[in-house]
Amino acid sequence: MGRSGIPLLPATVRALGLRLPAPETDLHPPQDTRQTAPQPHASAPRTARRRTTDVAKMLDAGVLKPGTPIVLTYRSVDHWATVDADGGIVLKATGGTAYGRVDEAGAVVRGTKTCQGMNEWRIEDQQGVRVSLRTLRDQAQASGLLGRTRR
């Protein structure tokens, strides 16, 4: 528009050496609506931490092996799980859910808030004799396979 408020024709604008703004783009620059991918942080890569439970210590000492089946009998029902490679417990009753400690897995089986997992979970030997993980740990400790553990 000219000073008088009358719209200027493009030919008049060119004749006067003026420049018309491009439709909408020069008056309101477009906003960048593209989503950018999050950039990785420059911090050091995360390393997996080894568990420090008694089960993990027994794995390290060779007393237990990854995949060792363990059983907790509750209300006359056997609940089976396996020890995983980092000392966690994989409970079969929950479809293979991994738990960080025997206490957690035992509490799930029993439906309680707490459980003395080392007393409740047992291994079964070739003769069918069941030995608690606590007894196994204590025997390994007495024989020198494990260092002293905190009680």
C-alpha positions as CSV (number, residue, x, y, z in Angstrom):
1,M,0.0,0.0,0.0
2,G,1.1,3.5,-0.7
3,R,1.1,6.3,1.8
4,S,-2.4,7.2,0.9
5,G,-3.6,3.7,1.8
6,I,-4.3,2.8,-1.8
7,P,-3.0,-0.5,-2.9
8,L,-0.1,-0.3,-5.4
9,L,-0.3,-2.4,-8.5
10,P,2.7,-4.6,-9.2
11,A,3.6,-2.5,-12.3
12,T,3.6,0.7,-10.3
13,V,5.8,-0.9,-7.6
14,R,8.3,-2.0,-10.3
15,A,8.2,1.4,-12.0
16,L,9.1,3.0,-8.7
17,G,11.9,0.5,-8.0
18,L,10.2,-0.9,-4.9
19,R,10.0,-4.5,-4.0
20,L,6.9,-6.4,-3.0
21,P,7.2,-8.9,-0.3
22,A,6.6,-12.5,-1.3
23,P,3.3,-13.7,-0.2
24,E,3.3,-14.5,3.5
25,T,7.0,-15.7,3.6
26,D,8.8,-12.4,4.0
27,L,6.2,-11.0,6.4
28,H,6.2,-14.1,8.6
29,P,9.3,-16.3,8.2
30,P,8.3,-20.0,8.3
31,Q,8.7,-21.8,11.5
32,D,10.9,-25.0,11.4
33,T,8.4,-27.7,12.3
34,R,10.7,-30.6,11.6
35,Q,11.4,-32.9,14.6
36,T,15.1,-33.4,15.2
37,A,16.4,-36.6,16.6
38,P,17.8,-36.4,20.1
39,Q,21.6,-36.1,20.1
40,P,23.5,-38.5,22.2
41,H,25.2,-37.1,25.3
42,A,28.9,-36.7,25.3
43,S,29.3,-38.7,28.6
44,A,31.1,-42.0,28.9
45,P,29.2,-45.1,27.8
46,R,27.3,-47.0,30.5
47,T,28.8,-50.2,31.6
48,A,26.8,-53.1,33.1
49,R,27.4,-53.6,36.7
50,R,27.9,-57.1,38.1
51,R,25.5,-58.1,40.8
52,T,27.0,-58.4,44.3
53,T,24.5,-60.9,45.7
54,D,25.5,-64.1,47.4
55,V,24.1,-66.0,44.3
56,A,26.4,-63.9,42.0
57,K,29.4,-64.6,44.3
58,M,28.6,-68.4,44.2
59,L,28.5,-68.1,40.4
60,D,31.9,-66.4,40.3
61,A,33.4,-69.1,42.6
62,G,31.9,-71.9,40.4
63,V,29.6,-73.2,43.2
64,L,26.6,-72.5,40.9
65,K,26.5,-72.3,37.1
66,P,24.3,-70.2,34.9
67,G,21.1,-72.1,34.2
68,T,21.1,-74.0,37.5
69,P,17.5,-74.8,38.4
70,I,16.3,-73.8,41.8
71,V,13.0,-74.6,43.5
72,L,10.9,-72.9,46.2
73,T,8.1,-75.1,47.7
74,Y,5.2,-73.0,48.9
75,R,1.9,-74.5,50.1
76,S,2.9,-77.9,48.7
77,V,3.6,-76.5,45.2
78,D,7.0,-76.5,43.7
79,H,7.9,-73.2,42.0
80,W,10.9,-73.5,39.6
81,A,13.4,-70.8,38.5
82,T,16.9,-70.7,37.1
83,V,19.9,-68.7,38.0
84,D,21.0,-66.4,35.1
85,A,24.5,-65.5,34.1
86,D,24.8,-62.4,36.3
87,G,23.3,-63.8,39.5
88,G,19.6,-62.9,38.9
89,I,16.7,-65.3,39.2
90,V,14.5,-66.1,36.2
91,L,11.1,-67.3,37.5
92,K,9.2,-69.7,35.3
93,A,5.8,-69.1,36.9
94,T,5.8,-65.5,35.7
95,G,6.7,-66.4,32.1
96,G,10.5,-65.9,32.5
97,T,10.6,-62.7,34.5
98,A,14.1,-61.9,35.8
99,Y,14.5,-60.8,39.4
100,G,17.7,-59.2,40.8
101,R,17.7,-61.2,44.1
102,V,16.4,-64.5,45.4
103,D,14.4,-62.5,48.0
104,E,12.4,-60.7,45.3
105,A,11.6,-63.8,43.4
106,G,10.6,-65.6,46.6
107,A,8.3,-62.8,47.6
108,V,6.6,-63.0,44.3
109,V,6.0,-66.7,44.6
110,R,4.7,-66.4,48.1
111,G,2.7,-63.3,47.4
112,T,4.3,-61.5,50.3
113,K,6.4,-58.3,50.6
114,T,9.5,-60.1,51.9
115,C,11.1,-63.5,51.8
116,Q,14.3,-65.0,53.1
117,G,15.3,-66.2,49.6
118,M,18.5,-67.8,50.6
119,N,16.6,-70.0,53.1
120,E,13.6,-70.7,50.8
121,W,15.2,-71.4,47.4
122,R,16.9,-74.8,47.1
123,I,18.9,-76.7,44.6
124,E,18.2,-80.4,44.0
125,D,21.1,-82.8,43.6
126,Q,21.2,-86.0,41.5
127,Q,19.7,-88.1,44.4
128,G,16.8,-85.6,44.8
129,V,18.0,-84.1,48.0
130,R,17.2,-80.4,48.3
131,V,19.7,-78.1,49.9
132,S,19.0,-74.4,50.6
133,L,21.1,-71.8,48.9
134,R,22.1,-70.6,52.4
135,T,23.4,-74.0,53.3
136,L,25.2,-74.3,50.0
137,R,26.8,-70.8,50.5
138,D,27.8,-71.7,54.1
139,Q,29.4,-75.0,52.9
140,A,31.3,-73.2,50.1
141,Q,32.5,-70.6,52.6
142,A,33.7,-73.2,55.1
143,S,35.6,-75.1,52.3
144,G,37.3,-71.9,51.3
145,L,35.6,-71.5,47.9
146,L,34.0,-68.2,48.9
147,G,35.5,-65.4,50.8
148,R,33.8,-64.2,54.0
149,T,30.4,-62.8,53.4
150,R,28.6,-60.1,55.4
151,R,25.7,-61.3,57.5
